[in-house]
């Protein structure tokens, strides 16, 4: 029985642990920086997961067989490399490979070099040059920070003034070091899809699709968030489009990474726009998405530990990865004021964990205080339901939401409903 250590405290990590708990090969699951639910279903630790030496010593002391790194920051910081050098088995890409998400300029330049379809772009390291470039482009335009910005470093500007304001704010330090360099790129028209693949460095396997509602407001208006809800699978992806993305985006990227001496081992999460000229890459993430994980893992039928072990061992081609045909919908419950100013510490009286095989509440930003669950973040809970059709899954997800007793709660009431119009 394997001892597994999961790093991360959000809904994504809660969903990963949910899947691991189904495995008959997993014994004890340890967690770091836990939320209220994770602390109740794992053996929680109080280590600082940003301290690599502390993580190593914890793994050695507890004879950990496998570390799964959930968030992007520890991957970009090189935690995988550090642990591997000390003979700890880790699931997650190396520091060099993590540049696919850690540096949008690295990703875009890789696409340009290896002819991977993506939006046209220019990079800048100062505001004056970037603002001057605005005279040469059409609007809307997309402005991105080069580095990690907690999912908020992408700004769609409808006109030149909005773009100028965004550029000035970024270079004034709105996103810290993440905004020392920026990308300005063309706006791509089409349906956006979250497309997942898993790679052992040479082989890649499809790991399902999802759709994400990024905007805070109903009707997809307002500020970008880390995601207010998701659904899986994406009904906009058929077999032909799936194979197109694998052939023209995923496989060429993995080949390019190998040629650049940074083979990619782990989850490759591609944000794809289905344009009239075919699928194009928006960006890569180098880990499971959040809240995409919350709708993908409940549909996973294959033992997650088997998949991860095969990936690390370089034998992904020897395993089949199967998912349920059911539809999954996730509604995020957030703190009022998110994604800007919001208060923590509100009491939550929720139904804990798995209500049934098809009704689940994942915790994203909570903690326990004297046995009481309280809010501890912007996105706090994820209501997830599975059904044979999207309408039923949507209805069930909102029925779960109605049972949560939390006065300081905000959620969108239109998650997934656009699918019912098609």
C-alpha positions, -999 to +999 in steps of 0.1 A: +000+000+000+015+033-011+019+063+011+011+094-009+018+130-001-004+156-018+008+192-019-019+220-022-050+230-004-076+238-030-105+222-048-081+206-073-062+188-046-095+178-029-105+162-062-071+145-066-075+130-031-111+120-039-097+099-068-068+085-048-092+073-020-109+050-046-076+032-052-071-001-034-033+004-038-033+037-018-027+033+020-022+066+039-026+099+022-008+129+037-016+165+029+001+199+033-015+233+038-049+216+040-084+229+039-113+218+062-123+188+041-088+177+032-078+178+068-106+154+076-100+128+049-061+127+050-033+128+076-027+166+076+007+181+083+017+216+093+048+218+071+055+248+048+052+233+014+071+263-001+101+252+019+117+225-002+140+212+025+111+209+049+091+189+023+121+166+018+125+159+055+088+152+059+089+127+030+120+109+044+106+108+080+072+094+069+086+070+042+065+087+014+062+066-018+049+093-040+045+131-039+018+147-061+022+185-066-011+202-072-003+240-077+019+255-103+041+276-081+060+247-065+065+232-099+079+265-114+101+268-083+117+234-090+103+212-062+101+182-085+138+184-094+148+189-057+129+159-045+140+137-074+176+144-067+170+131-032+154+099-045+117+109-038+092+098-065+073+129-077+044+135-102+049+169-118+071+184-145+106+197-139+115+233-134+127+237-170+095+220-184+073+241-161+083+272-181+054+263-204+032+279-177+058+299-157+067+320-187+042+328-213+070+343-235+088+309-234+056+292-244+048+316-273+084+315-286+083+277-285+051+278-306+067+302-331+099+281-334+080+248-339+050+260-358+024+252-332-008+272-340-014+301-316-023+338-317+000+363-332+020+382-305+047+407-295+066+408-262+076+440-243+096+449-212+086+485-208+053+504-210+063+530-236+071+505-263+040+484-255+017+515-257+033+526-290+025+491-304-012+496-297-014+519-328-005+489-350-031+464-338-069+458-339-092+456-308-101+437-288-066+427-279-052+404-252-025+416-227-008+390-206+018+390-179+048+368-186+049+352-152+024+335-129-004+359-116-028+335-099-050+332-130-055+370-131-027+380-155-047+380-187-066+411-196-089+415-227-089+452-237-118+464-258-101+496-269-068+515-269-075+534-236-083+502-217-051+486-231-030+517-221-045+515-186-038+478-183-002+482-195+005+510-171-010+491-142+011+460-150+044+478-153+035+498-121+036+466-102+000+453-101+011+417-106+046+421-090+075+403-107+050+384-130+045+417-149+081+426-156+075+415-192+042+413-210+027+399-242+003+416-264-015+392-287-044+391-312-078+382-298-090+348-311-127+344-318-143+310-310-153+286-283-128+281-255-121+245-244-099+231-216-080+202-231-060+178-209-033+153-218-009+133-197+027+127-208+056+105-197+080+125-218+075+105-250+040+091-250+008+112-245-027+101-236-059+121-237-072+131-203-106+146-211-120+181-217-139+207-198-155+241-202-148+269-178-168+300-168-141+326-160-161+358-156-175+368-122-209+378-136-237+359-151-237+360-189-199+359-188-194+396-179-172+414-154-138+406-141-118+374-148-116+349-119-099+316-113-131+300-125-168+303-113-179+269-127-171+241-151-186+213-170-172+181-186-168+168-212-169+197-236-197+191-261-178+213-286-150+186-290-157+156-312-133+129-322-120+147-352-113+179-333-097+159-304-074+142-329-066+175-345-055+190-312-034+160-303-017+159-337-011+196-342-007+210-307-001+184-280+023+160-298+044+188-315+047+205-281+060+174-264+084+168-293+096+204-290+102+201-253+122+169-258+143+187-285+148+216-261+162+192-235+133+196-211+110+166-217+076+172-202+064+146-177+030+153-161-003+169-170-004+192-199-035+215-198-040+233-230-064+263-233-078+260-268-098+283-289-118+266-317-115+292-344-129+292-379-094+283-390-091+253-367-080+249-330-054+274-317-035+274-285-043+301-260-019+290-232-005+260-214-008+251-178+015+224-163-009+208-138-046+198-134-069+228-137-090+242-109-121+240-111-116+217-141-103+189-118-135+190-099-155+178-130-129+155-145-118+133-116-154+123-106-156+109-142-123+090-140-127+052-140-091+041-141-071+039-109-053+073-106-023+057-088-018+033-117-019+062-142+006+083-122+030+054-117+029+045-154+036+081-163+066+084-140+080+050-152+078+060-189+052+033-198+021+053-203+016+035-236+009+003-216-022+017-198-057+025-209-074+056-193-111+054-192-138+080-182-175+077-175-198+089-202-217+109-176-218+147-177-204+166-148-212+202-137-194+223-110-208+255-094-183+275-074-194+292-042-173+323-036-169+349-009-188+381-016-165+406-033-143+381-050-121+384-071-112+418-055-118+426-019-135+399+002-137+389+039-125+356+053-138+339+084-175+335+077-191+304+092-203+277+068-228+250+076-223+227+047-230+191+039-196+176+042-179+158+013-196+131-009-233+131-006-236+102-031-217+087-061-230+116-082-232+145-057-201+159-042-189+191-024-152+198-027-136+224-005-115+251-022-108+278+004-119+267+039-104+259+073-114+244+106-115+265+137-127+248+169-146+222+148-163+250+128-158+253+090-151+288+080-143+306+047-106+311+040-104+323+004-121+338-026-134+306-041-146+285-011-167+255-021-174+235-053-208+219-058-204+190-083-231+167-098-230+140-124-259+128-145-266+113-179-273+147-195-262+182-188-296+195-178-299+170-150-263+176-139-269+213-137-302+209-118-286+186-093-256+208-088-278+238-079-299+216-056-267+209-036-259+246-035-294+253-020-285+230+009-253+250+019-259+274+047-235+303+043-246+340+045-216+355+028-219+334-004-219+345-041-223+321-070-234+324-106-268+309-115-261+302-152-232+277-150-236+253-180-269+267-191-255+278-225-251+242-233-289+237-232-294+262-260-274+241-285 
